[in-house]
Amino acid sequence: MIIGLVAHDNRKEDLAEWVKFNKFILSKHHLVCTGTTGNLIEKTLAEESIEDKYLNITKLKSGPLGGDQEMGARITADEIDILIFFWDPMSSQPHDPDVKALLRMTVIYNIPTACNRATADYIISSSLFEDKNYTRIIKDYSQYINREL
């Protein structure tokens, strides 16, 4: 399973702590992070003397520099199974359109998405999390795609 990890600046430490707490569960999966978030997660794990062997992390560009769009592109290419996105509801983001586009892709492609720790905990503790037979149902947009212009 491939898990996307994104966090706004005021939530990065929260996400890094969540990853550290769940490192053994997450070690069975591939993590794809936006750049700065991935750097902080690696730094947090290193400070705790947690060896790199536990987590397989791919880092994209920083969110405002295109990382959110890269994550969205991976969702459309069926390369992200779950998105954990700790966003900050108390501050505006200069790349807010990119954030909305990323969240829109999670809805279009029916990707389980957690925007806070409680939801992230529910997702990784669900019996469906490790169920290799689970198949997401993706809405058929063929009528929209093939509409007459």
C-alpha positions as CSV (number, residue, x, y, z in Angstrom):
1,M,0.0,0.0,0.0
2,I,1.2,3.5,-0.8
3,I,0.4,6.2,1.7
4,G,0.7,9.9,0.9
5,L,1.8,12.2,3.7
6,V,1.3,16.0,3.6
7,A,1.2,18.6,6.4
8,H,1.0,22.3,6.5
9,D,3.8,24.0,8.5
10,N,1.9,24.3,11.8
11,R,0.9,20.6,11.6
12,K,4.2,19.0,10.4
13,E,5.4,18.1,13.9
14,D,2.0,16.5,14.6
15,L,2.3,14.4,11.5
16,A,5.9,13.5,12.3
17,E,4.9,12.4,15.8
18,W,2.0,10.3,14.3
19,V,4.4,8.6,11.9
20,K,6.9,7.9,14.8
21,F,4.1,6.5,16.9
22,N,2.9,4.2,14.1
23,K,6.3,3.4,12.6
24,F,5.9,-0.4,12.8
25,I,2.5,-0.4,11.1
26,L,3.8,2.1,8.5
27,S,7.0,0.2,7.9
28,K,5.0,-2.4,5.9
29,H,4.0,0.3,3.4
30,H,5.6,2.8,1.1
31,L,5.3,6.5,2.1
32,V,5.2,9.3,-0.3
33,C,5.7,12.7,1.3
34,T,5.8,16.3,0.1
35,G,9.4,17.5,0.5
36,T,9.5,19.5,3.7
37,T,7.2,17.1,5.4
38,G,9.4,14.1,4.4
39,N,12.5,15.9,5.6
40,L,10.9,16.6,9.0
41,I,9.7,13.0,9.3
42,E,13.3,11.7,8.5
43,K,14.8,14.2,11.0
44,T,12.3,13.2,13.7
45,L,13.0,9.5,13.2
46,A,16.8,10.1,13.2
47,E,16.6,12.1,16.5
48,E,14.8,9.1,18.1
49,S,17.5,6.8,16.8
50,I,15.0,5.0,14.7
51,E,16.8,3.3,11.8
52,D,15.9,4.2,8.2
53,K,15.2,0.6,7.5
54,Y,11.8,0.9,9.2
55,L,10.3,3.3,6.7
56,N,10.4,3.5,2.9
57,I,10.0,7.2,2.1
58,T,9.9,8.9,-1.3
59,K,10.0,12.7,-1.1
60,L,8.4,14.9,-3.7
61,K,8.8,18.7,-4.0
62,S,7.7,20.9,-1.2
63,G,3.9,21.5,-1.4
64,P,4.0,25.2,-2.5
65,L,6.7,24.3,-5.1
66,G,4.5,21.7,-6.8
67,G,4.5,18.8,-4.3
68,D,0.8,19.0,-3.8
69,Q,0.3,18.8,-7.5
70,E,2.8,15.9,-7.8
71,M,0.8,14.0,-5.1
72,G,-2.4,14.7,-7.0
73,A,-0.9,13.4,-10.2
74,R,0.1,10.2,-8.3
75,I,-3.5,9.8,-7.2
76,T,-4.8,10.1,-10.7
77,A,-2.2,7.5,-11.8
78,D,-3.4,5.1,-9.1
79,E,-0.1,5.4,-7.2
80,I,-1.5,6.6,-3.9
81,D,-3.9,4.4,-1.9
82,I,-4.4,6.6,1.2
83,L,-3.7,10.3,1.9
84,I,-2.9,11.6,5.4
85,F,-3.0,15.3,5.1
86,F,-2.7,17.3,8.4
87,W,-3.8,20.7,7.2
88,D,-4.0,23.9,9.2
89,P,-7.5,25.3,9.4
90,M,-6.3,28.4,11.3
91,S,-4.1,30.0,8.7
92,S,-4.4,30.8,5.0
93,Q,-2.1,29.1,2.6
94,P,-0.6,30.8,-0.5
95,H,-1.0,27.6,-2.4
96,D,-4.6,27.1,-1.3
97,P,-5.8,26.3,-4.9
98,D,-3.3,23.4,-5.0
99,V,-4.5,22.1,-1.7
100,K,-8.1,22.2,-2.9
101,A,-7.1,20.5,-6.1
102,L,-5.3,17.7,-4.2
103,L,-8.4,17.2,-1.9
104,R,-10.6,17.2,-5.0
105,M,-8.5,14.4,-6.5
106,T,-9.0,12.3,-3.3
107,V,-12.8,12.6,-3.7
108,I,-12.8,11.9,-7.5
109,Y,-10.6,8.8,-7.1
110,N,-12.2,7.7,-3.8
111,I,-9.0,7.8,-1.8
112,P,-9.4,7.4,2.0
113,T,-8.2,10.8,3.4
114,A,-7.4,11.8,6.9
115,C,-7.2,15.5,7.7
116,N,-6.5,15.0,11.4
117,R,-4.9,12.5,13.8
118,A,-8.2,10.9,14.9
119,T,-9.2,10.0,11.3
120,A,-5.7,8.8,10.5
121,D,-5.8,6.5,13.5
122,Y,-9.2,5.2,12.4
123,I,-7.9,4.5,8.9
124,I,-4.8,2.6,10.0
125,S,-6.7,0.6,12.6
126,S,-9.5,-0.4,10.3
127,S,-9.7,-4.0,9.3
128,L,-9.8,-2.8,5.7
129,F,-6.4,-1.2,6.0
130,E,-4.6,-4.5,5.6
131,D,-7.2,-6.2,3.4
132,K,-5.6,-7.0,0.1
133,N,-8.9,-7.9,-1.4
134,Y,-10.5,-4.5,-0.8
135,T,-11.1,-2.6,-4.0
136,R,-12.0,1.0,-4.0
137,I,-15.1,1.8,-6.1
138,I,-14.4,4.7,-8.4
139,K,-17.3,6.6,-9.9
140,D,-17.6,6.1,-13.7
141,Y,-17.0,9.5,-15.3
142,S,-17.2,8.2,-18.8
143,Q,-20.5,10.1,-19.6
144,Y,-18.7,13.3,-18.6
145,I,-15.6,12.5,-20.5
146,N,-17.5,11.5,-23.6
147,R,-20.1,14.2,-23.5
148,E,-20.8,16.0,-26.8
149,L,-19.2,19.5,-26.9
